[in-house]
Amino acid sequence: PALLRPYGTGLLEAIQTQSLLITRGSDGMTLFGHPLCSCDIPVFNKSDVFDVTGAGDTVVATLTLSLAAYRRQTGQLPGWPQLLLASVLG
């Protein structure tokens, strides 16, 4: 994760977005956000998985559904706490 930080931060700034989630296969994910903070999210309930094909798609779908449900329920844009929670659910 330490080697990923400068690249994630650089990409976050280069594409001028508020947050960025990078999946790292069996090493989990890293969420980047402003003000230049990041959070490593470990893999939960890890088992002997030999094919992680589609895992990123599942993360994106879960993250999107979680954030859309928050927006629908509250009428507000999700902030860092909601993004972090949705990422952990992914």
N, C-alpha and C positions, 0 to 999 in steps of 0.2 A: 504493500500500500504506500510506503514512503516514496518509492520511485514513481508511482502514479500521480501523486499530488501535484507536482509542477505541471504535468501534462493536462490533468483535469482542470486545474485552475486556469491554465492558458487557454484551453478550449472553451471554458465557460466565458471568459472575457472575449475571445475571438468571435464567438457567435452571438455575443451580447444577449445572453439569456439570464434568467434569475436563478435557475437551478439545472443540474445535470446529474443523471444517474448512470453510472457505468457498472455493468455487470462484469464479474471477474470469475466466472465459472464456479468451480468448487471452492473458491476462496471468498465467495459472497459478492457484495456490491459496495460501491462507494458513492455516497451522495454529496455533491458539491452545491454550495449555495452562497448567497451574499449575506453578510459582509465577509466574503472569502473564508467561509467555514466549511468543514467537511466532516463526514461521519462514515465510518466503516460499519457495514452491516454484515454480520457473519451469517453463514448458512445455519439454519435451524433444522433440527430433526434430521441430521445428516445420516445417510445410510450408504450402502454400497451401490451407487448409481454408476452405470457404465456408459450411458448415453444421455448427455444433457441437451440434445437437440430439442429445440422448442422451449427450453426453460426461459430464455429471454422473452419470447412471445408471451408466455404466461405472466411474467413479471410486468410487462407493459400493459397487458389486459387488466390485471388486478389493480395496478396503480391507476390506470385511467378510470376504471369503474369506481374505485374508492374516492378519487378526487371529484368525479362527476356527481356522485351521491352526496358528498359534502356540499358542493355548490348548490345542488337542488334543494337540499334540506335547509341550508342557512341563507342562501342568496348571496354569499360572500365568496370571493376568490380564496382558495386555500393558501395558507401561509406555510412557513417552515415547519411548525409542529405537525400540521396535517400531511405535508409532503413526506416527512420522516416516518410518520405512522403508516401511511399508504405504502411506502417503500418496504417497510418491515413486513407488512402483510403479503407483499409480492414474493 
